[in-house]
Each structure stands twice: as structure tokens, then as C-alpha cells.
């Protein structure tokens, strides 16, 4: 096994050298603009094909030019594509679709739905659209972002999956019936990612609505999962949510586990939560010690650390981007180049790639238009400015166009070896793949805001700052504005804490010998009143200020995750 691995590593080193020495294209502003136009064209070919042939079904079947319900009959492609429309600059269509969804989509349906997929695609997509709706030119309700129709839809969808969390461990079932709750015969076995991928959406929902139940159940699930790690610090692939017993004991960073690690890092950033980051860093040590081999990540037995599958899975390609968020750029770059060699070998990433053999794995040869390598390229280009990441974007555009484009959209690749196609276009193609491609070639997009531009709230939210950068993408690439989450807390204890901080910053401190003048003493604020300073008062940054550091510094350079005051 080691001999085969060493052979594969020597091959990668050779290809790595070729990549660095042969292409070397520098992209001009004209090039960047041309690729943005091309990506827009790709989006609208897929999007219009869905509208013309598949709506109101969840997803498009591009070979037969019709549609199918896949994840619950939500018109899912529209929800997933909504924020992409705005990122591409189409305010008019964003407004039309947002209104259409409010009128046509509801969740009181007798459908068995994936708890994981409903959260990342539906709840995440609606939350993102809600937070971007004002930028898109929609008329928002008084009290926005703490209220609004898209927020209510997201809350409704999340409440439909809450029954899945009613287990002895707090870890959720994998499937729930949206009308009847958890089926009594539902299996208690679910994947690790299906337990640990809720903290972004559910915390955002709690902080926007003021209802703590969502964040509480997400945190309880994370804490329960944390307690199940092995003596060498790893977690397996599938767990029984009733007994806490590991059913599949393969440990790695790919399918079934991936977004658990992603949400520990992104949750730490969005919520300024050092405990979540500490959890990830402990996992990162174990992952490096037991699964990493010359910048590949293998699958190992979670208790012994022995290799169980020497394969690279396409879902693992998110890892270099995640590493960039904590400042581990050297490791991220080396691993990215490994993955890029596989892309160039096939024109896409097969679902499984045997590292010793340097080829696809039997029955895992497909490429369903996944975004993960492009996602990592976006983060790494933002962090380094190296045009090799733009080259990956160019290669991805050319591959997708040449291999997967059909008259009715883009088709998943059934076999990356001979480019045989499959009759499916997953909604994540518009939510993630196209979005990350466009953002890679659009460094001036508002999502890359460095903090120089922002919007200040009005009325009850006049101390709130929106759109100042630092957007956090959920695992379906739906961006969440972390600053907005600080505007809507209705917890009385937190409101009193913030009130005390603001008053202490703006009012002189009295000494014990001073007499109090009842006519000049500022009255205590009622719990329902604004906690903002009085008009004209000097504004200083409170200890719990909205995060406003630039995207590049905050998420991609030297691991600057927390503010100095945290």
C-alpha cells in the first residue's frame, strides 16, 4: 500500500510541476469580464431551461426536458437560485421569484423530507434571500431584518423539521414528514454531517426571530456529537442518534462528514464563538495525524487510525477553502494542487478517485456538476491573488460547456471517463457551482466587500450595519450577513447587557460621594424600547459590536477569526 501511495505522490509532484510551469496565464480585466459574461450565459441557459420545462417541480431533467420532485416538492431550484440572481445583478427577476415563492410554496404537505437538505437548501436559501431582499430593491417591512415574508417562510420550514431533534441525545433523525413528524419506523442511523450541519441556519433564525429554540437544538446536537469522538479524536461516518453508537466507523473529511467540520469553522466566525473553533482545531490535529498523507486525506478506522479507504472523494475538495479560513494557506495550496491534477485528468472530479491507482473507483465515476473545487479556488484566489485559481475556473467553464451542456440545460456526468451523461441537473448547480464561478471572476462583487461600503439601519435598527462584508456561505453557498444577526435579539438579558454597555460608554461615571439629581438622571429604558444611544451622542464600538472587518482579512488571511475584544 505504501509503495503504491509513494508512486502516486511522485506522479502528483510531476504533474504539479507541469501545472506551475506550462500554463501561467495572466488574466486581464477584459478576460475577467468575458468570463463573467460567459458564466451569466451558462446560468440563464440552465435557469430558463428549468422555468420552461421543469417548474414547479424541484429539479430539471435535462435529457428529457421535464422535471421531477427530489427533496420535497418545494420548487427547490427557484429557492436555491434566488440569491444567485441578485449576485449576477438581476434585481427584477429576484423580486419576481421572491414574490412567486411567497404565493406558491408552503410546507404543510404530506412529504418525507431530508432534514439536512431541507435545512441547507430551503431554510438557508430563504434566509439568504431575506437578508438580501432590501439590496435587491424589494420593499421591506418595518422592523426588517427582524421580520419579513421570506423570514417567516424560513421559520416555517425550520419548524417542520424540529421534530427530528426530539431524541434522547438531541441528535436529529435524518428524515421527517413535514405534516406528521417523524415516522415511528424511521431509522435512527444518520450521517455525521446530518447531525452537525445546522448551527449557521438555526442560529441565524434564532437571532433574527428572537426564538432561541433553533440555536439551542443545533448546539445540543453539536455537543452530543462532540462527546462521541474516539479516543484518538476522530468521528465516524454514520451514527445511531438514539444509542450514540457508531454504525460506520470510517473517519475522513468527505461524504457524510464534510459539512460538520465546515460548520464548526464558519459557525465560529459568524457567531464569534471560540468554543466551536476550539472543537475544529482539535479535530484538525487528529485529521492531520491520522488521515493526511502527503497532502491527500485518506479514510481511516476511527478508533485505530488504520487506512480503510485510500481514496479522494470529490466532496473533499472544499477542504482547501476551509483551511484558508483559518489561515493554513500552505497546506491548503498543496492539497488544492493535488485535487486540480485530478480535474485536469478527467475534465471534472469523479465521485471517488483511487490515490494508489491514480484512477476512478468502480461505480463511483460520476461528476454531478459539484462546486467544491471551484469553491476552494474562490477562497484561495481571494487570499493569494494567484491566477492559477482563475485557470481552474477557466478549465471548469470549458469542461462544463463541452461535456455537460444539452439543449435543456446542463446534465450530470454519469461516467467521467467517457463523458456519458445522466438525466439530472441538481439545484446546487445554480446555487453553488455557477455562483462560486462567478464570484471567482468578480472580485468587485458586493459579497467581496472590504468594509468600505455598508448600510446603516433606520428606525428601531438605526444602530445596525448591513452589507459590510464578512458574508458567511452555508454549505449550499447561500450567503448570510453576520452583522444583521446582531440587530434582532429580543432576549431581555442580552438587551439589558447591551443597554448597560452603551450607557457606560456614553455617560460619565458617578462617584459614591456625588448626589443624584433626579431631574437630570437618565431614565431606565423599558425592555421594549430601542437600546440605541440618544441622537447626537458619541458612538463608540460596544463590546458586542457587529463584525465589520474586510472579507479578505477576516476570512482568508492569517486566521484572523476573532475581534481583539473577544
Secondary structure, DSSP 8 states (H G I E B T S, - for coil): -HHHHHHHHHHHHHHHHHHHHHT-----HHHHHHHHHHHHHHHHHHHHHHHHHTTTSSEEETTTTEEE--SSSS-HHHHHHHHHHHHTT-HHHHHHHHHHHHHH--S-S--EEEHHHIIIIIIHHHHHHHHHTTTTT----TTTTS--HHHHHHHHHHHHHHGGG-SSSS---SEEETTTBS-TT--SEEESHHHH--HHHHHHHHHHHS-THHHHHHHHHHHHHHTT--TTS---SEEETTT--EEE-EE-SSTTTHHHHHHHHHHHHHHT-HHHHHHHHHHHHHHHHHTEETTEE-EEETTT--EEE-EEEGGGGGHHHHHHHTT-HHHHHHHHHHHHHHHHHHTS--SEEETTTTEE-TT---B----HHHHHHHHHHHHH--THHHHHHHHHHHHIIIIIEETTEE--EEETTTTEE-S-B-THIIIIIHHHHHHHT-TTSGGG--SS--EE--GGGTT-EES-S--EE-TT--EE-GGGGGG----HHHHHHHHHHHHHHHS----TT----TTTS-----TTS--S--TT------TT------HHHHHTSTT--S-TT-
